[in-house]
Amino acid sequence: MQGNHYAIKSSFLSATTVALVTTGTAMADRERQVLPPAVWNWSGGYIGGHGGGGYGRTSFSNPFGPSIYGDVVDVPSFVAGGQIGYNWQNNSWVFGLELDASAAAANGSNTCLAASHWIVTANCNAGPNLFATGTGRIGYAFGALGKTLAYLKAGVAWQNNRGDVVNNVEPEGQPQEETHFDYGRVGGVIGLGFEQALTPAWSVNVEYDYLHFAGPSVATASTAQLSPPTILPANTTSLSSNYHIGRVGLNYHFGVDPGAAPRSDAPYAESARSVPPISYAPGWSFEGGSRLWLSRGRFQWDHSAIFNNDVPDPSILVSRLTYHGLDGLSGEVFGRVDSPWGVLLKGNVGIGSFNKGKMTTRIGGSGTNYTRTKLHFQVSQMEGSHITRRTPVTISCAARTTRSVHL
């Protein structure tokens, strides 16, 4: 009887042990499913390329007195280049150093040195062709795998800026005067961006940078004053410039397999595949969205004073009509519906407005500001006025000639 008692007790202990082992295994499996995957690591070196565009301004100080018009040249630009850097990650914080260089296609012009409508004004041209920056970065990695990086950057910048200051049409008998500049200058840069890891070796980023440069002093030619008649001697103008640049970049990270699958994605991929898609209306599909634009516009019409072989010289003017400071806001919503029969319906509606604008005309050596104008596409009051331009609703219907098959 005692032997049976021990046998029953042993069987009970064995069953309990098996149950505990089974329970422990199940709990371990559940923990493996619940525990988050390994965090992405941004540490290491990288190299890449970028492209983008932006908007800048170069200011010319007026040696003849406060300007009644001009002296600020708007410079739209397109940039493309490359970058190289290194990151150190501590928990979710990422610290880095980066060097980049960009070639720029940029050029702008405006009337300048217009202290009085009795002074022969000049045409100022500016166009940076190269930017370079050296920055420190601090960022924070977030998301389930830490594959998204938000960062701030700041450091030194360098630009090469070139252009000229050309007097507009001179009084008869006076020589045409102009000066040219081509200089490099050190300034500063601050920026922010987001970077998204695609694979262990590749990432893509979107970034905004603000660059500022002071000086130098550039010579200006002598010019004519019409009343009282006199020649104003050569002088100097001080230049300063700033730029707002947005760019998209692609980086390759050293020391990893470029073709490897993203680390620790398997549990998420499996759970995503295990959830069947929900079909609300078989055969029907809908897509839609919206867009918003913030813009600044400028348009000028130049009438040249000099013609070479019937071709006008754009740098020497007798008059200029300028629409500037045209800040606008516009947007639209759009949608598309596809039916099971291969017929689709799509449309959009939008609205936009200029919230301010100004027209200035310069004739001969004078610069005159007007306070009212009629734009060729809208009627408006000038500064402080509101111009609204509506886009009508557009609806179209079509039959598709091809359809994609989802397996």
PEPERA-V161379 format. One record per backbone hydrogen bond with DSSP energy under -0.5 kcal/mol. CO is the residue of the C=O (numbers start at 1). NH is the residue of the N-H. E is the energy in kcal/mol with one decimal. If there is no record, write none. Layout:
[[CO/NH/E] [CO/NH/E]]
This chain:
[[1/5/-2.1] [2/6/-2.3] [3/7/-2.3] [4/8/-2.9] [5/9/-2.4] [6/10/-2.7] [7/11/-2.4] [8/12/-2.3] [9/13/-2.5] [10/14/-2.7] [11/15/-2.5] [12/16/-2.5] [13/17/-2.7] [14/18/-2.7] [15/19/-2.6] [16/20/-2.8] [17/21/-2.8] [18/22/-2.9] [19/23/-3.1] [20/24/-3.2] [21/25/-2.6] [22/26/-2.4] [23/27/-2.8] [24/28/-2.6] [25/29/-2.5] [26/30/-2.6] [27/31/-2.7] [28/32/-2.4] [29/33/-1.6] [30/34/-2.2] [31/35/-3.3] [40/42/-0.5] [44/87/-2.3] [45/254/-2.2] [46/85/-2.2] [47/252/-3.3] [48/83/-2.1] [49/250/-2.4] [50/81/-2.2] [51/248/-2.7] [52/79/-2.3] [53/246/-2.6] [54/77/-2.0] [55/244/-3.2] [56/75/-3.4] [57/242/-1.9] [58/73/-3.1] [59/240/-1.4] [61/63/-0.7] [62/65/-1.1] [69/114/-0.6] [71/60/-3.3] [72/74/-0.6] [73/58/-2.3] [75/56/-1.5] [76/107/-0.9] [77/54/-2.5] [78/105/-2.8] [79/52/-2.4] [80/103/-2.7] [81/50/-2.4] [82/101/-2.2] [83/48/-2.5] [84/99/-2.7] [85/46/-2.2] [86/97/-2.0] [87/44/-2.4] [88/95/-3.2] [90/93/-2.2] [92/141/-3.1] [93/90/-3.1] [94/139/-3.2] [95/88/-3.3] [96/137/-3.1] [97/86/-2.1] [98/135/-2.6] [99/84/-2.4] [100/133/-2.2] [101/82/-1.7] [102/131/-2.7] [103/80/-1.8] [104/106/-0.7] [105/78/-1.4] [108/126/-2.3] [110/124/-2.6] [111/71/-1.6] [112/122/-2.5] [113/115/-0.8] [114/68/-3.0] [116/119/-1.6] [118/226/-3.7] [119/121/-0.6] [121/168/-2.9] [122/112/-2.7] [122/124/-0.6] [123/166/-2.2] [124/110/-2.0] [125/164/-1.1] [126/108/-2.2] [127/162/-0.8] [129/104/-1.7] [130/160/-2.0] [131/102/-3.1] [132/158/-2.7] [133/100/-2.2] [134/156/-1.8] [135/98/-2.4] [136/154/-1.6] [137/96/-2.3] [138/152/-2.6] [139/94/-2.6] [140/150/-2.1] [142/148/-1.7] [143/146/-0.5] [145/40/-3.9] [147/197/-2.5] [148/142/-2.7] [149/195/-2.7] [150/140/-2.6] [151/193/-2.1] [152/138/-2.2] [153/191/-2.3] [154/136/-2.5] [155/189/-2.0] [156/134/-2.3] [157/187/-3.2] [158/132/-2.1] [159/161/-0.5] [159/185/-2.3] [160/129/-2.2] [160/130/-0.9] [161/183/-2.6] [162/127/-1.9] [163/181/-2.7] [164/125/-2.7] [165/179/-2.0] [166/123/-3.3] [171/174/-2.4] [177/167/-2.5] [179/165/-2.5] [181/163/-2.5] [183/161/-2.6] [185/159/-2.2] [187/157/-1.9] [188/212/-2.2] [189/155/-2.1] [190/210/-3.0] [191/153/-2.4] [192/208/-2.8] [193/151/-2.3] [194/206/-2.5] [195/149/-3.1] [196/204/-2.4] [201/253/-3.0] [202/198/-2.7] [202/199/-1.7] [203/251/-2.8] [204/196/-3.2] [205/249/-2.6] [206/194/-2.3] [207/247/-2.5] [208/192/-2.0] [209/245/-2.7] [210/190/-1.9] [211/243/-2.3] [212/188/-2.0] [213/241/-2.8] [216/239/-2.8] [218/237/-2.9] [220/235/-1.0] [223/232/-3.0] [224/120/-2.6] [225/230/-2.1] [228/227/-0.5] [230/225/-3.3] [230/232/-0.6] [231/233/-0.5] [232/223/-2.1] [235/220/-3.2] [237/218/-3.4] [238/61/-2.0] [240/59/-3.3] [241/213/-3.1] [242/57/-2.4] [243/211/-2.2] [243/245/-0.5] [244/55/-2.4] [245/209/-2.9] [246/53/-2.0] [247/207/-2.5] [248/51/-1.9] [249/205/-2.3] [250/49/-1.7] [251/203/-1.8] [252/47/-2.1] [253/256/-0.6] [256/258/-0.6] [257/260/-1.4] [262/265/-1.1] [265/269/-2.7] [266/270/-3.0] [267/271/-2.2] [268/272/-2.2] [269/273/-2.2] [270/274/-1.7] [271/275/-0.6] [272/275/-0.6] [274/276/-0.7] [277/279/-0.5] [278/280/-0.7] [281/284/-2.2] [285/338/-2.8] [287/336/-2.5] [289/334/-2.4] [291/332/-2.0] [293/330/-2.1] [295/328/-2.9] [297/326/-1.7] [299/323/-3.4] [300/302/-0.5] [301/321/-2.6] [302/304/-0.6] [303/318/-2.8] [303/319/-1.4] [306/313/-2.7] [307/309/-0.6] [308/311/-1.3] [310/312/-0.5] [311/308/-2.9] [312/314/-0.8] [313/316/-1.2] [315/317/-0.6] [316/305/-2.4] [316/306/-0.8] [317/169/-2.2] [318/364/-4.3] [319/303/-2.6] [320/362/-2.7] [321/301/-3.0] [322/324/-0.6] [322/360/-2.6] [323/299/-2.7] [324/358/-1.9] [325/327/-1.5] [326/297/-2.4] [327/355/-2.4] [327/356/-0.8] [328/295/-2.4] [329/353/-2.4] [330/293/-3.4] [331/351/-2.1] [332/291/-2.4] [333/349/-2.2] [334/289/-2.2] [335/347/-2.1] [336/287/-2.3] [337/345/-2.5] [338/285/-1.9] [339/342/-1.4] [342/400/-2.9] [343/339/-1.9] [344/398/-1.7] [345/337/-3.2] [346/396/-2.9] [347/335/-2.2] [348/394/-2.2] [349/333/-2.4] [350/391/-1.8] [351/331/-2.2] [352/389/-3.0] [353/329/-2.6] [353/355/-0.5] [354/387/-2.9] [356/327/-0.7] [358/324/-2.8] [359/370/-1.1] [360/322/-3.0] [361/368/-1.6] [362/320/-2.2] [363/366/-2.1] [368/361/-1.3] [371/382/-0.9] [373/375/-0.5] [373/380/-0.7] [378/375/-0.8] [380/373/-0.7] [382/385/-2.1] [386/388/-0.5] [387/354/-2.1] [389/352/-1.3] [390/392/-0.5] [391/350/-1.0] [394/348/-1.5] [396/346/-2.2] [398/344/-3.0] [404/406/-0.5] [405/407/-0.6]]
